[in-house]
Amino acid sequence: MSTSEKKLTDKKIGVIGVGTIGGTLVETLIRNGVVSPDQFIGSTSQKETAKEVSEKYHIEATADNERVVEETDIVILAVEPKTIEGVLDETSSNFRPDHLVISVAAGITTKFIESKIDKQVPVVRTMPNTAIRVKNGATVMVAGKHAVESDLRVTEQIFKPVGIVEEVRDESLMDPITGFSGSGPAYGYLIIESLIEAGVRVGLPRDRATNLAAQSLLGAAKMVLETGEHPAKLKDMVTTPAGVTVDAVMKLEEGGIRVAFFNAIEEAARKSERLKLDSE
């Protein structure tokens, strides 16, 4: 039985780069009983931070990336795109064909990772967003050349406890996805911030405006996900004839809100594409 065919509870998991994303995965998987602390070994760039990680998550931690690869079955590459090449050069010879490599690095293709590893190791590229910290993230995954269905299912087991998981077959979609849902929380925060400032301007206390703005967006998102209705239809349910909301929506349209989002996401997708070109 290959490593990728086993249950997640049978695996030793290495996390290279226990930062925001890596640390969140470790913490959430342990807290939800998906993986036990003794199944993890993580790495950071410094011995001091490795000690902090060990104390915070109660896992084994080190500054030795090669050791992480040698002692695990699954390796999660949770480092920044600009450092992933150095990490792979350092650890390439330590991988085994029965490893599973999961990358969360924006813009870095499975082809690039595969080219840096000496053996034919299955690679799954993922793009989670930071909302995994509150178990409401969105993660998209795509299989590399050597990855099979069971590798995707293992990857899904890792990310499902922190939100929804979607799969694509065409890796070229990962750049638009990076600029769309990978960066998505930032767009939501900007909307919430704008609503807060508008609320303050019309007389609401800032703390009250913050709660109402955030809850309004949370409620709208849940309505889309749980009803299955098109957002336009749900919007029409709120915008009654000659009512308050329709005038507000018209002002947003006059301000070019749709075009602003189109331009922003296209630019983010292009930036992800440039990261990919720099890595190959």
Residue pairs with C-beta under 8 A, 6 or more apart in sequence:
2 98
2 150
3 11
3 73
3 74
3 98
3 99
3 100
4 98
4 100
4 122
4 147
4 148
4 150
4 151
4 154
5 150
6 73
8 34
8 35
8 154
8 157
8 158
9 35
9 36
9 39
11 39
11 72
11 73
11 74
11 154
12 39
12 40
12 41
12 71
12 72
12 73
12 74
13 35
13 39
13 40
13 41
13 72
13 73
13 74
13 76
13 158
14 40
14 41
14 42
14 43
14 68
14 69
14 71
14 72
14 74
14 75
14 76
15 22
15 25
15 26
15 40
15 41
15 42
15 43
15 68
15 76
15 78
16 22
16 42
16 43
16 65
16 68
16 69
16 75
16 76
16 77
16 78
16 79
16 87
16 91
17 43
17 44
17 77
17 78
17 79
17 80
17 83
17 87
18 26
18 42
18 43
18 44
18 53
18 57
18 61
18 78
19 44
19 78
19 79
20 130
20 133
21 78
21 104
21 128
21 130
21 132
22 42
22 76
22 78
22 104
23 53
23 56
23 57
24 132
24 133
24 162
25 76
25 78
25 132
25 158
25 159
25 162
26 40
26 42
26 57
26 59
27 57
28 34
28 132
28 135
28 161
28 162
29 35
29 158
29 161
30 36
30 37
30 40
30 57
30 58
30 59
32 161
34 157
34 158
34 161
37 57
37 58
37 59
38 59
38 60
40 57
40 59
40 60
41 59
41 60
41 61
41 62
41 67
41 68
41 71
41 72
42 50
42 53
42 57
42 59
42 60
42 61
42 62
42 68
43 50
43 61
43 62
43 63
43 64
43 65
43 67
43 68
44 50
44 52
44 53
44 61
44 63
45 63
46 63
47 63
49 63
50 61
50 62
50 63
51 61
53 59
53 61
54 60
54 61
62 68
65 87
65 90
65 91
66 90
66 91
66 94
68 75
68 91
69 75
69 91
69 94
69 95
69 99
70 94
72 99
73 98
73 99
73 100
74 99
74 100
74 101
74 102
74 154
74 158
75 95
75 99
75 100
75 101
75 102
76 102
76 103
76 104
76 158
77 84
77 87
77 88
77 101
77 102
77 103
77 104
77 105
77 113
78 104
78 105
79 87
79 105
80 105
81 105
81 106
81 107
81 108
81 275
81 279
84 103
84 105
84 108
84 113
84 279
85 116
85 279
88 113
88 116
88 117
89 116
92 116
92 117
92 118
93 118
95 101
95 117
95 118
95 119
95 121
96 119
96 121
97 119
97 120
97 121
99 121
99 122
100 121
100 122
100 124
100 147
100 151
100 154
100 155
101 113
101 117
101 121
101 122
101 123
101 124
102 123
102 124
102 126
102 155
102 158
103 110
103 113
103 123
103 124
103 125
103 126
104 126
104 127
104 128
106 127
106 178
106 182
106 272
106 275
107 175
107 178
107 271
107 272
107 273
107 274
107 275
107 276
107 278
107 279
108 125
108 275
108 276
108 279
109 125
109 171
109 174
109 276
109 279
109 280
110 123
110 124
110 125
110 142
110 143
110 144
110 145
110 147
110 171
111 144
111 145
111 280
112 276
112 279
112 280
113 123
113 125
113 144
114 120
114 121
114 123
114 144
114 145
114 146
117 123
120 146
121 146
122 143
122 144
122 146
122 147
122 148
122 151
123 143
123 144
123 145
123 146
123 147
124 141
124 142
124 143
124 144
124 147
124 151
124 152
124 155
125 141
125 142
125 144
125 171
125 174
126 139
126 140
126 141
126 142
126 155
126 159
127 139
127 140
127 141
127 174
127 177
127 178
127 181
127 182
128 137
128 138
128 139
128 159
128 162
128 163
128 182
129 137
129 138
129 139
129 181
129 182
129 183
129 184
129 185
130 137
130 185
131 137
131 138
131 163
131 184
131 185
132 139
132 159
132 162
132 163
133 162
135 161
135 162
135 163
136 163
137 159
137 162
137 163
137 164
138 163
138 164
138 166
138 181
138 184
139 159
139 162
139 163
139 164
139 165
139 166
140 165
140 166
140 167
140 168
140 174
140 177
140 181
141 152
141 155
141 156
141 159
141 165
141 166
141 167
141 168
142 167
142 168
142 169
142 170
142 171
142 173
142 174
143 151
143 152
143 169
152 167
155 165
156 165
156 167
159 165
168 174
168 177
174 272
175 269
175 272
175 273
175 276
176 265
176 269
176 272
178 268
178 269
178 272
179 265
179 266
179 267
179 268
179 269
179 270
179 271
179 272
180 265
180 268
180 269
182 272
183 265
183 268
187 261
187 264
188 217
191 217
192 210
192 213
192 214
192 217
195 209
195 213
195 216
195 217
196 206
196 209
196 210
196 213
199 206
199 208
199 209
199 212
199 213
200 206
200 209
204 212
220 234
223 229
223 234
224 231
224 234
227 234
235 249
238 245
239 245
239 246
239 249
240 246
